[in-house]
C-alpha cells in the first residue's frame, strides 16, 4: 500500500463559488492531514461542471498522492463527482445490488419509497472500495488508480460536514497508509500589537523552513504559529523547542494564550479559582462582553452557571449612569464616553452589584480634528465622512486597590467589528487585573 505523503482537496459545488455556503470541509481535512504528516499544497473549489471537475482531478492526480473530493455525491443531475472520477480513471459505472438494497431499506425505514434518482447513489466502478454512510444516502468511494504512470488514490466524501466527518475518520482513514513523520504545532496568541509589529519583533524567525514561524491576524489579536515536522511527534516537538523559547522571549507579556485557549474561558476560570465576582456595564459593546462571559461560564467545569457574574447593564445615557452611581458633577461637565466618567462608572457598577471587579465600557466617540474637545460630531460634517472616522472608546476595570483605564482608537471597520474588538480588549484588561 503506497504511503500518502502529499494530498490535494477539491470541494465540489456551484453554491460554494456563489458564496451561498462557506467551505469548512477543506479546513477540517487540511488540518487533519497536516497532523498526519501529509503535505497539502493545493486546495480548490470547482462548480457543478463535469469538464472542469475532470480537469481539476486530472491535474491533482499528476502532482499529489491523495485527492480528496467533497460534495457532488447526491442523487440529482448536477451531482457529478462519481461521473468525473469514473471518466478520469477510464471505468464504467454499474449499479451495486447491495448498495441498491441498502438504499431502499434506508427509505423504507423512514416510511417512504426511494425516488428513482437516488439509484445514482448506488453506482460504483470496479476499482472502488465503497465507503459506507449510515447517516446519509451518499456512500463514498476509495479508488486506487494509475493515471499517466503515477499511482494515486482518490477518496470521495459527502458534502454535509457531519457525514464527511464520520466517513473520513471511520471509513477512509483506516484504509490509508500515512507517513511516520508528524507535525508539532504551537500557537501563541497576542493582543494589543499589530501583525506587522509582531513580524518585526520575530525578525528572521519568520524566514525559517523547519520549524516555521508565521503570523496571522485574528479577531482576538495576532496569532503566531510555530510548526515543526519530525520523524515522529516527539522528534518534531524537540526540533521546535529552541524556536518556541525564542518566540516566547521576543513576545513576552504580549501573549495572552496558547493553542486552543480562549479569552472568555481564561477569565471565567480565573474568577472561579479566585472565588470572585465581576459586574459589567457596557456601552459600545452593546452586551457582547456579557454574552461571552455567560457562555464561557456555562462551558467552564469549575464555574457554576453565572455565579461569577454579579450583574450586567447596558448604559449609553448619562441619566442611567447617574442612577448607577456616577457623580452628577462629572456627567454635567464631561461627555458620557470620557475617561473620568468611564472610570467612575466601573467603580459605580462594582459597588451597585457588590462585586469584586467592575468593568465599564464607554459609548464610542468619533475622532475628528474639527470636533470640539470630546464633543459630538459637528452637524456640518458629511455623513459619509463621519462613517470613515475612527472611534475612540474608553474601557476601565475597577477593583479594591484602584481603577485601570485604557483608551482604544478603533478604525472605521464597521460597528460589528468595533464592538467585537472592544469586548476582546475589555476581556484582556480584566484578565491582566486578575493575575
C-alpha positions in Angstrom: 0.0 0.0 0.0 1.6 3.3 -1.0 2.4 5.8 1.7 0.4 9.1 1.4 2.9 12.0 1.6 1.0 14.7 -0.3 -2.6 15.4 -0.7 -5.0 17.8 -2.6 -8.5 18.8 -1.6 -11.2 19.6 -4.2 -14.6 20.8 -2.9 -17.4 20.5 -5.4 -20.5 22.7 -5.7 -21.5 25.8 -7.6 -23.0 27.1 -4.3 -19.5 27.3 -2.9 -18.4 29.6 -5.8 -21.5 31.8 -5.3 -20.8 32.2 -1.6 -24.1 30.6 -0.6 -22.2 28.0 1.5 -18.9 28.5 3.4 -16.4 25.8 2.7 -15.4 24.5 6.1 -14.6 21.0 4.8 -11.3 22.0 3.3 -10.1 23.5 6.5 -11.1 20.4 8.5 -9.4 18.0 6.2 -6.3 20.1 5.7 -5.8 20.4 9.5 -6.2 16.6 9.9 -3.8 15.8 7.1 -1.2 18.2 8.4 -1.3 16.5 11.8 -0.8 13.1 10.0 2.4 14.4 8.4 0.9 14.9 4.9 1.7 18.0 2.9 -1.3 19.8 1.3 0.0 22.1 -1.4 -3.2 22.6 -3.3 -6.9 23.1 -2.4 -9.6 24.4 -4.8 -13.3 24.7 -5.3 -15.0 23.6 -8.5 -18.6 24.2 -9.6 -21.0 21.6 -10.8 -19.4 21.3 -14.2 -18.1 17.9 -15.3 -15.5 19.1 -17.7 -13.9 21.5 -15.2 -14.1 18.8 -12.4 -12.3 16.3 -14.6 -9.6 18.8 -15.4 -9.1 19.5 -11.7 -9.0 15.9 -10.8 -6.5 15.0 -13.6 -4.2 17.8 -12.5 -4.4 16.7 -8.9 -3.5 13.1 -9.7 -0.4 14.3 -11.6 1.0 16.0 -8.5 -0.5 14.5 -5.3 -0.6 11.0 -3.8 -4.1 11.5 -2.4 -7.0 13.5 -3.8 -10.0 14.2 -1.6 -13.2 15.3 -3.3 -16.0 16.5 -1.1 -19.6 17.0 -2.3 -21.3 16.1 -5.6 -22.4 12.7 -4.4 -26.2 13.5 -4.2 -28.9 12.0 -6.4 -29.5 14.8 -8.8 -28.2 15.5 -12.3 -25.8 18.2 -11.1 -24.1 15.8 -8.7 -21.2 14.9 -11.0 -18.3 13.6 -8.7 -18.9 9.9 -9.5 -19.1 10.6 -13.2 -15.9 12.7 -13.2 -13.9 10.1 -11.3 -15.2 7.2 -13.5 -14.2 9.1 -16.7 -10.7 10.1 -15.4 -9.8 6.5 -14.4 -11.4 5.1 -17.5 -14.0 2.8 -16.0 -17.8 2.3 -16.5 -20.2 2.7 -13.6 -22.6 0.0 -12.7 -25.3 -0.4 -10.0 -24.2 -2.3 -7.0 -27.1 -4.6 -5.9 -26.1 -4.5 -2.2 -25.9 -0.7 -2.2 -29.3 -0.5 -4.0 -30.8 -2.8 -1.4 -29.4 -0.7 1.4 -30.7 2.5 -0.1 -34.2 1.1 -0.5 -34.2 -0.1 3.1 -33.0 3.3 4.2 -36.0 5.0 2.7 -38.4 2.2 3.8 -37.2 2.7 7.4 -38.4 6.3 7.1 -41.8 5.3 5.7 -41.1 6.4 2.1 -40.4 4.8 -1.3 -37.0 5.5 -2.8 -37.1 8.0 -5.7 -35.6 6.7 -8.9 -33.0 9.4 -8.9 -31.4 8.0 -5.7 -30.3 4.9 -7.7 -27.4 7.1 -8.9 -26.0 6.8 -5.3 -25.7 3.0 -5.7 -23.3 3.4 -8.7 -19.8 2.0 -8.3 -16.8 1.3 -10.5 -14.7 -1.9 -10.3 -11.7 -0.3 -8.7 -13.7 1.5 -6.0 -13.9 0.4 -2.4 -17.3 1.6 -1.1 -17.2 3.8 2.0 -20.4 3.3 4.0 -22.5 6.3 5.1 -25.0 5.1 7.7 -26.2 8.7 8.5 -26.9 9.7 4.9 -27.7 8.4 1.4 -24.4 9.1 -0.2 -21.8 6.4 0.0 -18.2 7.4 -0.8 -15.5 5.7 -2.9 -11.9 4.9 -2.3 -10.2 4.4 -5.6 -6.6 3.4 -6.2 -5.5 4.2 -9.7 -2.6 4.9 -12.0 -3.1 7.9 -14.3 -0.2 8.7 -16.6 2.1 6.2 -14.9 1.8 7.8 -11.5 0.0 5.9 -8.7 -2.6 7.8 -6.8 -5.6 7.4 -4.5 -8.9 9.2 -4.8 -11.4 9.4 -1.9 -14.9 10.9 -2.5 -16.7 12.2 0.6 -20.2 13.7 1.1 -20.6 17.4 1.4 -22.6 17.7 4.7 -19.9 18.1 7.4 -21.4 15.6 9.8 -21.4 12.9 7.1 -18.0 13.9 5.9 -16.5 13.8 9.4 -17.7 10.3 10.1 -16.8 8.8 6.7 -13.3 10.3 6.7 -12.4 9.4 10.3 -14.1 6.0 10.5 -14.2 4.6 6.9 -11.5 6.2 4.8 -8.5 7.0 7.1 -8.2 3.4 8.4 -7.7 2.2 4.8 -4.8 4.7 4.0 -1.1 4.5 4.9 0.3 7.7 6.3 4.0 8.6 6.9 5.5 8.1 10.3 6.6 11.8 10.3 4.4 14.1 12.3 3.7 17.8 12.7 4.0 19.6 16.1 2.2 23.0 16.2 2.2 25.6 19.0 0.2 28.8 18.6 0.9 31.9 20.7 -2.0 34.4 20.9 -1.2 38.1 21.3 -3.2 41.3 21.7 -2.5 45.0 21.6 0.1 44.9 18.8 -0.4 44.8 15.0 0.7 42.0 12.8 3.5 44.0 11.1 4.9 44.9 14.6 4.7 41.3 15.7 6.6 40.2 12.5 9.2 42.9 13.2 9.7 41.5 16.7 10.2 38.0 15.4 12.7 39.1 12.7 14.4 36.3 10.8 12.4 33.6 12.6 9.6 34.1 10.0 12.0 33.0 7.2 12.8 29.6 8.7 11.6 26.5 7.0 11.5 23.9 9.7 10.5 24.9 12.3 8.4 27.6 10.5 7.1 30.7 12.2 4.1 32.6 10.8 1.8 35.4 11.9 -2.0 35.5 11.4 -4.4 38.4 12.1 -7.4 37.0 14.0 -10.4 38.6 15.7 -8.7 38.2 19.2 -5.4 39.6 18.1 -2.4 38.3 16.2 -1.6 34.6 16.4 2.0 33.3 16.0 2.2 29.7 14.7 5.3 27.6 15.2 5.3 24.4 13.3 7.9 21.7 13.1 7.9 18.4 11.2 9.9 15.4 12.5 10.2 11.6 12.2 7.6 11.3 14.9 5.7 13.7 17.2 8.3 13.7 19.9 11.1 14.4 17.4 9.0 17.3 16.0 8.4 18.6 19.5 12.2 18.6 20.3 13.0 20.2 17.0 10.6 23.1 17.8 11.9 23.8 21.4 14.6 26.3 20.6 12.3 28.3 18.4 9.5 28.1 20.9 11.7 29.5 23.6 12.9 32.3 21.3 9.4 33.3 20.3 8.2 33.4 23.9 11.2 35.5 24.8 10.5 38.0 22.0 6.8 38.3 22.5 6.9 38.5 26.3 3.8 39.7 28.1 2.1 40.4 24.8 1.0 36.7 24.8 -2.4 36.1 26.5 -2.9 32.5 25.5 -1.8 29.4 23.6 -3.2 26.9 21.2 -7.0 26.4 21.9 -7.2 28.8 24.8 -9.9 31.4 24.5 -10.1 34.7 26.4 -13.6 34.3 27.9 -12.8 30.8 29.3 -9.5 32.0 30.7 -11.2 34.8 32.5 -14.1 32.8 33.9 -11.8 30.0 35.1 -9.6 32.5 36.9 -12.7 34.2 38.5 -13.9 30.7 39.6 -10.4 29.8 41.1 -10.3 33.1 43.0 -13.9 32.9 44.1 -14.5 36.4 42.8 -17.4 38.1 41.0 -17.5 40.7 38.2 -20.1 43.3 37.3 -20.2 44.7 33.8 -21.7 47.9 32.3 -21.4 48.1 28.5 -21.7 51.0 26.1 -20.2 50.5 22.7 -20.0 46.7 23.0 -23.8 46.5 23.5 -23.9 43.4 25.7 -21.4 41.3 23.7 -18.9 41.1 26.6 -21.6 39.8 29.0 -22.8 37.3 26.4 -19.2 35.9 26.0 -18.7 35.6 29.8 -22.1 33.9 30.2 -21.4 31.3 27.5 -17.9 30.7 28.9 -19.3 30.2 32.4 -21.7 27.6 31.1 -18.8 25.7 29.4 -16.3 26.0 32.3 -16.4 23.0 34.6 -15.0 25.0 37.6 -17.7 27.7 37.3 -21.3 27.1 38.2 -23.5 28.8 35.6 -23.3 32.6 36.1 -22.2 32.7 39.7 -19.1 34.7 38.9 -21.1 37.4 37.0 -22.7 39.6 39.7 -24.7 41.7 37.2 -24.7 43.4 33.9 -26.2 46.6 32.4 -26.1 48.3 29.0 -25.8 52.0 29.6 -25.4 54.7 26.9 -27.3 57.5 28.6 -26.0 59.9 31.3 -29.2 59.6 33.3 -28.8 55.8 33.7 -25.1 56.3 34.6 -26.3 58.7 37.3 -28.7 56.1 38.6 -25.9 53.6 38.8 -23.9 56.0 40.9 -21.7 58.1 38.7 -21.3 61.6 40.3 -23.5 64.2 38.8 -20.8 66.8 38.5 -18.8 64.5 36.2 -21.8 64.0 33.9 -22.5 67.7 33.8 -19.1 68.8 32.6 -17.9 65.7 30.6 -19.3 63.6 27.8 -20.5 60.1 28.7 -17.6 58.5 26.9 -14.8 60.5 28.7 -12.1 58.6 30.6 -13.1 60.1 34.0 -16.7 59.1 33.5 -16.0 55.6 32.4 -13.6 55.1 35.3 -16.3 56.3 37.7 -18.8 54.0 36.0 -16.5 51.0 36.6 -16.4 51.9 40.3 -20.1 52.5 40.5 -21.1 49.2 38.9 -18.8 47.3 41.2 -20.5 48.9 44.2 -24.0 48.6 42.7 -23.8 44.8 42.4 -21.4 44.3 45.4 -18.8 42.7 43.0 -15.1 42.3 43.4 -14.4 43.7 39.9 -16.3 46.3 37.9 -15.8 46.5 34.1 -17.1 49.6 32.3 -17.1 50.2 28.5 -18.0 53.7 27.5 -20.0 54.7 24.4 -17.9 55.3 21.4 -16.8 58.8 20.4 -15.9 59.9 16.9 -12.4 61.2 16.4 -12.3 64.3 14.3 -9.8 67.2 14.3 -12.6 69.7 13.8 -14.6 68.4 16.8 -14.7 70.5 20.0 -13.0 68.6 22.8 -14.8 65.4 23.4 -18.0 66.8 21.9 -20.3 65.3 19.4 -19.5 65.4 15.7 -20.3 68.8 14.2 -23.6 69.0 12.3 -21.9 70.2 9.1 -19.7 67.1 8.7 -20.7 65.0 5.7 -22.4 61.8 6.9 -20.3 59.7 4.5 -17.1 61.2 6.1 -18.5 60.5 9.6 -18.7 56.8 8.7 -15.0 56.9 7.8 -13.9 58.5 11.1 -12.2 56.3 13.7 -13.9 55.8 17.0 -12.4 56.3 20.5 -13.7 54.1 23.3 -12.6 54.0 26.9 -12.6 50.8 29.0 -12.0 50.6 32.7 -11.6 47.9 35.4 -12.2 48.8 39.0 -11.1 46.7 42.0 -10.5 47.3 45.7 -7.0 48.8 45.1 -7.9 51.2 42.3 -9.1 51.5 38.7 -7.2 50.8 35.5 -8.2 52.7 32.4 -7.4 52.1 28.7 -8.3 54.1 25.6 -8.8 52.4 22.3 -8.8 54.1 18.9 -10.8 51.9 16.6 -10.6 52.2 12.8 -13.8 52.6 10.8 -14.2 48.9 10.0 -17.9 48.7 10.9 -19.9 48.7 14.1 -19.8 45.0 14.4 -16.0 44.8 14.2 -15.7 47.7 16.7 -18.0 46.0 19.2 -16.0 42.8 19.0 -12.6 44.4 19.3 -13.8 46.4 22.3 -15.2 43.4 24.1 -12.0 41.4 23.4 -9.8 44.3 24.7 -12.0 44.6 27.8 -11.6 40.8 28.5 -7.9 41.1 28.2 -7.7 44.1 30.6 -9.8 42.1 33.1 -7.5 39.1 32.6 -4.5 41.2 33.4 -6.2 42.6 36.6 -7.0 39.0 37.7 -3.3 37.9 37.7 
